[in-house]
Amino acid sequence: MITIWPQYINKNLTLNEGRKISKEDAVKDPTLSDIERAAKRLGLKYSVQKDVAYPGKWYEKSGRVLVEWEGRKLELLREVSAEIKNMRN
């Protein structure tokens, strides 16, 4: 299982704040439901945990999505981010 926090693909954050992919690949302010819808559209098995906080922002319950994925984490993050971009266009 791979954890996707919204912070991982948020274009507005720096790498130190939690972004894991390039700004070009990232999306602006992704929500938990954006990530969930993208995972569903990509045909991935996933589960949503709404009441958990990203360790770097322990005071803010952003939630996370756990995804079954065999490849590399960064590939998954780019795929999900690209699908969110497609959904927003």
C-alpha positions as CSV (number, residue, x, y, z in Angstrom):
1,M,0.0,0.0,0.0
2,I,1.2,3.5,-0.8
3,T,0.0,6.5,1.1
4,I,-1.0,9.6,-0.8
5,W,-1.3,12.8,1.3
6,P,-2.7,15.8,-0.6
7,Q,0.5,17.6,0.4
8,Y,2.5,15.2,-1.9
9,I,0.9,16.6,-5.1
10,N,0.2,20.2,-4.0
11,K,1.8,22.7,-6.4
12,N,1.6,25.5,-3.7
13,L,3.9,23.7,-1.3
14,T,7.7,23.5,-1.4
15,L,9.6,20.2,-1.2
16,N,10.3,21.0,2.5
17,E,6.6,21.4,3.1
18,G,5.9,17.9,1.7
19,R,5.5,18.1,-2.1
20,K,7.1,15.0,-3.6
21,I,6.8,15.7,-7.4
22,S,7.8,18.7,-9.6
23,K,5.6,21.8,-9.7
24,E,4.9,21.1,-13.4
25,D,3.4,17.7,-12.5
26,A,1.7,18.9,-9.3
27,V,-1.8,20.4,-9.0
28,K,-3.1,23.4,-7.1
29,D,-4.7,22.6,-3.8
30,P,-5.7,19.0,-4.3
31,T,-8.5,17.7,-2.1
32,L,-9.0,14.3,-0.6
33,S,-12.0,13.8,-2.9
34,D,-9.9,14.9,-5.9
35,I,-7.4,12.1,-5.1
36,E,-10.2,9.6,-4.5
37,R,-11.9,10.4,-7.8
38,A,-8.6,10.1,-9.7
39,A,-7.8,6.7,-8.1
40,K,-11.3,5.5,-9.0
41,R,-11.0,6.7,-12.6
42,L,-7.5,5.0,-12.8
43,G,-9.1,1.8,-11.7
44,L,-6.9,1.5,-8.6
45,K,-7.9,-0.2,-5.3
46,Y,-7.8,2.3,-2.6
47,S,-9.2,3.3,0.8
48,V,-9.7,6.8,2.3
49,Q,-8.8,7.8,5.8
50,K,-10.4,11.2,6.5
51,D,-9.5,11.9,10.1
52,V,-5.7,11.6,9.9
53,A,-3.2,14.5,9.9
54,Y,-0.1,14.8,7.7
55,P,2.9,14.5,10.2
56,G,4.3,17.8,9.1
57,K,1.0,19.5,9.9
58,W,-0.2,17.4,12.8
59,Y,-2.8,20.1,13.7
60,E,-4.6,19.9,10.4
61,K,-6.6,16.8,9.5
62,S,-6.1,16.7,5.7
63,G,-6.8,13.0,5.4
64,R,-5.0,10.5,3.1
65,V,-5.6,7.8,0.5
66,L,-4.0,4.4,0.7
67,V,-3.5,2.8,-2.8
68,E,-2.5,-0.6,-3.8
69,W,0.3,-0.1,-6.3
70,E,3.2,-2.3,-7.5
71,G,5.4,0.4,-9.1
72,R,7.3,3.3,-7.7
73,K,5.6,5.9,-5.5
74,L,6.6,8.9,-7.6
75,E,5.0,7.2,-10.7
76,L,1.7,6.8,-8.8
77,L,1.8,10.4,-7.6
78,R,2.4,11.7,-11.1
79,E,-0.5,9.5,-12.5
80,V,-2.9,10.7,-9.9
81,S,-1.9,14.3,-10.3
82,A,-2.3,14.0,-14.1
83,E,-5.7,12.5,-13.7
84,I,-6.8,15.4,-11.4
85,K,-5.6,17.8,-14.1
86,N,-7.7,15.9,-16.7
87,M,-10.8,16.0,-14.4
88,R,-10.4,19.8,-13.9
89,N,-10.2,20.6,-17.6
